[in-house]
Amino acid sequence: MLVDTDVLIWYMRGDSRARKKLDSRRGFSISAVTYMELVQGARSKAELRAIRAGVRAWNADIVHVTSEISSRAVYFVEQHFHAHALRLADALIGATAIELGLPLLTANAKHYKMLNELELITFRPAKS
């Protein structure tokens, strides 16, 4: 399973459903794009350390962008940017999941709905 950035953010915010889902599935994968998004969202060195510790604790595999992932993402952006506003990060994350043959766990299924080859697992955070 490839985990989208939003699910990890929910986890770090203490969402009980995200914690249950990810703590029961250690050894999942994340895109290097997701990792970079998390790092860019860190507000301090302490938050960056927490992100690094989380990746280690989850035994998460960080999948780097290959030429195959990049080529597929380019195609997706060409096909879907104007009609669906598909963004670069989402194209790369979706392409990563497809190239690896993994389902994508995301709370933002609408960002990926146009990628027909992608198997989505929709995540719903706990109600506050």
C-alpha positions in Angstrom: 0.0 0.0 0.0 1.2 3.5 -0.9 0.1 6.1 1.7 -0.8 9.7 0.5 0.5 12.7 2.3 -2.9 13.7 3.7 -3.2 10.5 5.7 0.2 10.9 7.3 -0.8 14.5 8.2 -3.9 13.2 9.9 -1.8 10.7 11.8 0.6 13.4 13.0 -2.3 15.5 14.1 -3.4 12.6 16.3 -6.4 11.3 14.3 -7.5 8.0 15.8 -8.6 6.4 12.5 -5.2 7.3 10.9 -3.3 5.9 13.9 -5.3 2.7 13.8 -4.9 2.3 10.0 -1.2 3.0 9.9 -0.1 1.3 13.1 -1.7 -1.9 11.9 0.0 -1.7 8.5 3.7 -1.1 9.3 5.9 -1.5 6.3 3.8 0.5 3.8 5.4 2.7 1.2 5.4 6.5 0.6 6.5 8.4 -2.4 9.6 10.6 -2.1 7.1 13.4 -3.1 5.1 12.7 0.0 8.2 12.8 2.2 9.2 16.1 0.7 5.7 17.5 1.2 5.9 16.5 4.9 9.3 18.1 5.2 8.1 21.3 3.6 5.2 21.4 6.0 7.4 21.0 9.1 7.3 24.2 11.2 10.4 23.4 13.2 13.4 21.1 13.5 11.4 19.2 16.2 8.6 18.5 13.7 11.2 17.4 11.1 12.7 15.0 13.7 9.2 13.7 14.4 8.6 13.0 10.6 11.9 11.1 10.4 11.1 9.1 13.5 7.6 8.3 12.1 9.1 7.0 8.9 11.4 4.8 10.8 8.7 3.6 13.3 6.4 2.7 10.4 9.2 1.0 8.6 8.0 3.0 5.6 9.7 2.5 2.3 10.4 5.8 0.6 9.9 5.2 -3.2 12.0 7.6 -5.3 10.8 8.9 -8.7 12.1 6.8 -11.5 12.1 7.6 -15.2 9.0 5.3 -15.6 7.1 7.1 -12.8 8.1 10.4 -14.3 7.0 9.4 -17.8 3.7 8.2 -16.5 3.1 11.4 -14.5 3.9 13.5 -17.5 1.3 11.7 -19.5 -1.2 12.1 -16.7 -0.6 15.8 -16.5 -1.0 16.2 -20.3 -4.2 14.2 -20.2 -5.8 15.5 -17.0 -4.5 18.9 -16.0 -7.0 21.1 -18.0 -10.1 18.9 -17.4 -9.4 17.9 -13.8 -6.7 20.3 -12.5 -4.4 17.3 -11.8 -1.4 18.7 -9.9 2.3 17.7 -10.3 2.6 16.1 -6.8 -0.6 14.1 -7.2 0.4 12.9 -10.7 3.7 11.7 -9.3 2.1 10.0 -6.3 -0.5 8.3 -8.5 2.0 7.3 -11.0 4.2 5.8 -8.2 1.3 3.6 -7.0 0.4 2.4 -10.5 4.1 1.6 -11.4 4.4 -0.4 -8.2 1.0 -2.1 -8.5 0.0 -0.8 -5.1 -3.3 0.7 -4.0 -3.2 4.3 -2.8 -4.6 5.1 0.7 -5.8 8.7 0.5 -8.4 11.1 2.0 -8.4 13.0 -1.3 -9.8 10.4 -3.7 -11.1 13.3 -5.9 -7.5 14.3 -6.7 -7.0 10.9 -8.3 -10.4 9.8 -9.6 -9.4 10.4 -13.3 -6.5 7.9 -13.0 -8.4 4.8 -14.1 -5.6 2.4 -13.5 -5.2 3.5 -9.9 -6.7 1.4 -7.1 -7.9 3.8 -4.4 -8.5 3.1 -0.7 -10.5 6.0 0.6 -9.5 7.2 4.1 -12.0 9.1 6.3 -10.6 10.9 9.4 -12.4 10.6 12.7 -14.9 13.3 13.4 -13.7 15.9 15.8 
